[in-house]
């Protein structure tokens, strides 16, 4: 299935589905069309069994600078922020979190406002050493949204989350790594190859098991120990019934690398 987008570039290569936000002249700021196309792209990633890992990144010098403040609402008038969140942004965040496959943010440049929220919703963040993270909302007297208050508090703890959300101070790659906001930082010249290698590794892995881990860890953030012990029983059995488990055991016994199919 090939889908044509106006504000996105998409490729599927060896199981890696790369979604590139493609409005480089405005630092990939989110207009109406971009957010709706992101929803469509992540729905496609959920449904296409050939896709085993998703990479979200940006064209040009930015990852995503957040909402395009110059984007006028359909029909004119003042934009409803409630409508923007409920209809445009929140569905993207839910799609990323519920997608039963690894989703990697390739933060090639600035990630600000809702653009930062998109990155934080992903399962892993790979950052270029030249990129920056910017909260941005408080600078225009708004509050963090698109899941930002959820992710900030869990990743940073309350005190640091409050500081980041209220001071509007950009965070560089070294600090982002030290704070645990990103998983890896690479020199700009090595960024794309390193991102590709990590994504390919996931695409060649046991996709179904990754999906189980993703669901369990998210549930584990608020569940009790007993709830997680019970959940582990269910999903371990499901993983053990998979073709990939049989292949993994056979490969271990035969002392070779497993060839997982994601099933």
C-alpha positions as CSV (number, residue, x, y, z in Angstrom):
1,X,0.0,0.0,0.0
2,X,1.4,3.4,-1.1
3,X,0.0,6.5,0.5
4,X,0.6,10.0,-0.8
5,X,1.1,12.9,1.6
6,X,1.5,16.6,1.2
7,X,3.4,17.5,4.4
8,X,5.1,14.1,5.0
9,X,7.7,12.0,3.3
10,X,7.4,8.3,4.0
11,X,9.7,5.3,3.1
12,X,9.6,1.6,4.0
13,X,13.0,0.0,3.9
14,X,13.8,-3.4,5.4
15,X,10.8,-3.2,7.8
16,X,11.7,0.4,8.9
17,X,8.9,2.9,8.2
18,X,10.3,6.4,8.3
19,X,7.9,9.3,8.6
20,X,9.6,12.6,7.9
21,X,7.7,15.8,8.7
22,X,8.3,17.9,5.6
23,X,7.8,21.6,6.1
24,X,11.4,22.6,6.4
25,X,10.8,26.3,5.5
26,X,8.9,26.7,8.8
27,X,11.0,24.2,10.9
28,X,8.3,21.5,10.3
29,X,5.7,23.5,12.3
30,X,2.4,21.6,12.6
31,X,-0.4,23.0,10.5
32,X,-3.8,21.3,10.2
33,X,-2.8,19.1,7.3
34,X,0.4,17.9,9.0
35,X,-1.3,16.7,12.1
36,X,-4.0,14.9,10.2
37,X,-1.5,13.3,7.9
38,X,0.5,12.1,11.0
39,X,-2.6,10.4,12.2
40,X,-3.1,8.7,8.9
41,X,0.6,7.6,8.8
42,X,0.6,6.1,12.2
43,X,-2.7,4.3,11.5
44,X,-1.0,2.9,8.4
45,X,2.0,1.8,10.5
46,X,-0.3,0.0,12.9
47,X,-2.1,-1.9,10.1
48,X,0.8,-2.8,7.8
49,X,2.5,-6.1,8.9
50,X,5.5,-5.3,6.8
51,X,6.3,-2.4,9.1
52,X,8.2,-3.5,12.1
53,X,9.7,-0.3,13.4
54,X,8.7,3.4,12.9
55,X,11.1,6.3,12.8
56,X,9.6,9.9,13.2
57,X,12.0,12.7,12.1
58,X,12.0,16.1,10.4
59,X,13.3,17.5,7.1
60,X,15.9,20.1,7.0
61,X,17.3,21.6,10.2
62,X,14.5,20.9,12.6
63,X,12.6,18.0,14.1
64,X,9.4,20.0,14.7
65,X,8.9,23.5,16.1
66,X,5.4,22.8,17.4
67,X,2.1,24.4,16.3
68,X,2.3,26.7,13.3
69,X,1.0,29.9,14.9
70,X,0.4,31.4,11.5
71,X,-1.9,28.5,10.4
72,X,-5.4,30.0,10.2
73,X,-8.3,27.9,11.2
74,X,-10.7,26.7,8.5
75,X,-13.4,29.4,8.0
76,X,-11.4,32.1,9.7
77,X,-11.9,33.3,13.3
78,X,-10.0,32.3,16.4
79,X,-8.7,28.8,16.7
80,X,-10.1,26.6,19.4
81,X,-7.2,25.2,21.3
82,X,-9.6,22.5,22.8
83,X,-10.5,21.4,19.3
84,X,-6.9,21.4,18.2
85,X,-5.9,19.1,21.0
86,X,-8.9,16.8,21.0
87,X,-9.1,16.4,17.2
88,X,-5.6,16.9,16.0
89,X,-2.8,16.3,18.6
90,X,-4.1,13.9,21.2
91,X,-5.0,11.3,18.6
92,X,-1.4,11.3,17.4
93,X,0.0,10.8,20.9
94,X,-2.4,7.9,21.5
95,X,-1.6,6.3,18.2
96,X,2.1,6.4,19.0
97,X,1.7,5.0,22.5
98,X,-0.7,2.3,21.4
99,X,1.2,1.2,18.3
100,X,2.4,-2.3,19.0
101,X,5.8,-1.7,17.4
102,X,8.8,0.3,18.4
103,X,8.6,4.0,17.5
104,X,11.9,6.0,17.5
105,X,12.1,9.8,17.4
106,X,15.1,10.9,15.3
107,X,15.6,14.4,16.8
108,X,17.7,15.9,14.0
109,X,17.2,19.5,15.1
110,X,15.0,21.6,17.4
111,X,12.0,19.9,19.0
112,X,9.8,22.5,20.6
113,X,6.3,22.7,22.1
114,X,4.0,20.1,20.7
115,X,6.9,18.9,18.5
116,X,8.8,18.0,21.7
117,X,5.6,16.2,22.9
118,X,5.7,14.1,19.7
119,X,9.3,13.1,20.4
120,X,8.6,12.3,24.1
121,X,5.6,10.1,23.1
122,X,8.0,7.8,21.2
123,X,9.5,4.7,22.8
124,X,13.1,5.9,22.1
125,X,14.7,9.2,21.3
126,X,17.9,9.5,19.2
127,X,19.3,13.0,19.2
128,X,21.8,14.9,17.1
129,X,24.4,16.7,19.2
130,X,23.4,20.0,17.5
131,X,19.7,19.7,18.4
132,X,17.8,21.4,21.2
133,X,14.7,20.7,23.2
134,X,12.5,23.7,24.0
135,X,9.3,23.7,26.1
136,X,8.1,26.8,24.4
137,X,4.4,26.9,25.6
138,X,5.0,29.2,28.6
139,X,6.7,31.7,26.3
140,X,3.2,32.5,24.8
141,X,1.4,32.1,28.1
142,X,0.1,28.6,27.4
143,X,0.6,25.4,29.3
144,X,2.3,22.2,28.1
145,X,0.0,19.9,26.2
146,X,-0.1,16.9,23.9
147,X,1.0,14.7,26.8
148,X,3.9,16.9,27.9
149,X,2.8,17.1,31.5
150,X,2.6,13.3,31.6
151,X,6.0,12.8,30.1
152,X,7.8,15.6,31.9
153,X,6.8,14.5,35.3
154,X,7.7,10.8,34.7
155,X,11.0,11.5,33.0
156,X,12.3,14.4,35.1
157,X,10.5,14.2,38.4
158,X,8.3,17.1,39.7
159,X,11.0,19.7,40.5
160,X,12.9,19.4,37.3
161,X,9.6,19.1,35.3
162,X,8.3,22.3,36.9
163,X,11.6,24.1,36.1
164,X,11.6,23.0,32.5
165,X,7.9,23.8,32.0
166,X,8.1,27.3,33.5
167,X,11.5,28.8,32.6
168,X,11.3,28.1,28.8
169,X,15.1,27.4,28.9
170,X,16.3,25.3,25.9
171,X,18.0,22.0,26.8
172,X,21.0,20.9,24.7
173,X,21.8,17.3,23.8
174,X,24.3,16.6,26.6
175,X,21.8,17.8,29.3
176,X,19.0,16.0,27.6
177,X,21.0,12.8,27.8
178,X,22.0,13.4,31.4
179,X,18.4,14.0,32.4
180,X,17.2,10.9,30.7
181,X,15.0,12.7,28.1
182,X,16.9,11.0,25.2
183,X,18.5,7.6,24.9
184,X,21.5,8.4,22.6
185,X,23.3,11.4,21.3
186,X,25.3,11.3,18.1
187,X,27.5,13.8,16.2
188,X,25.5,15.4,13.4
189,X,27.7,13.6,10.8
190,X,27.0,10.2,12.4
191,X,23.4,10.9,13.3
192,X,21.5,9.5,10.3
193,X,23.6,6.4,10.0
194,X,23.3,5.7,13.7
195,X,19.6,6.2,13.7
196,X,19.2,3.9,10.7
197,X,21.3,1.2,12.4
198,X,19.2,1.3,15.6
199,X,15.9,1.2,13.8
200,X,17.1,-1.7,11.6
201,X,18.0,-3.6,14.7
202,X,14.5,-3.3,16.0
203,X,13.0,-4.1,12.6
204,X,14.9,-7.4,12.6
205,X,13.8,-8.3,16.2
206,X,10.8,-10.0,17.7
207,X,8.2,-7.3,16.9
208,X,5.3,-8.9,18.7
209,X,7.4,-9.2,21.9
210,X,8.4,-5.5,21.6
211,X,4.7,-4.6,21.4
212,X,4.1,-6.7,24.6
213,X,6.9,-5.0,26.4
214,X,5.7,-1.6,25.3
215,X,2.2,-2.2,26.6
216,X,3.4,-3.8,29.9
217,X,5.9,-1.0,30.8
218,X,3.3,1.7,30.2
219,X,0.8,-0.2,32.4
220,X,3.6,-0.7,34.9
221,X,4.0,3.0,35.5
222,X,0.8,3.1,37.5
223,X,0.0,-0.5,38.3
224,X,0.8,-2.4,41.5
225,X,3.3,-5.2,41.7
226,X,0.6,-7.9,41.9
227,X,-1.1,-6.4,38.8
228,X,2.2,-6.6,36.9
229,X,2.9,-10.1,38.1
230,X,-0.5,-11.2,36.7
231,X,0.1,-9.3,33.5
232,X,3.5,-10.9,33.0
233,X,1.9,-14.3,33.2
234,X,-0.5,-13.5,30.4
235,X,2.0,-11.9,28.1
236,X,4.8,-14.3,28.7
237,X,2.5,-17.1,27.7
238,X,1.4,-15.2,24.6
239,X,5.1,-14.6,23.7
240,X,5.9,-18.2,24.4
241,X,3.2,-19.3,21.8
242,X,4.9,-17.2,19.1
243,X,6.9,-18.4,16.1
244,X,9.7,-16.0,17.1
245,X,10.0,-17.8,20.5
246,X,10.5,-21.1,18.7
247,X,13.0,-19.6,16.4
248,X,14.8,-17.9,19.2
249,X,15.2,-21.2,21.1
250,X,16.3,-23.1,18.0
251,X,18.9,-20.4,17.1
252,X,20.2,-20.5,20.7
253,X,20.6,-24.3,20.6
254,X,22.1,-24.2,17.1
255,X,24.5,-21.4,18.1
256,X,23.3,-19.1,15.3
257,X,21.7,-15.7,15.0
258,X,17.8,-15.9,15.1
259,X,15.8,-14.8,12.1
260,X,12.7,-13.3,13.6
261,X,9.6,-12.7,11.5
262,X,7.8,-10.5,14.1
263,X,5.1,-13.1,14.6
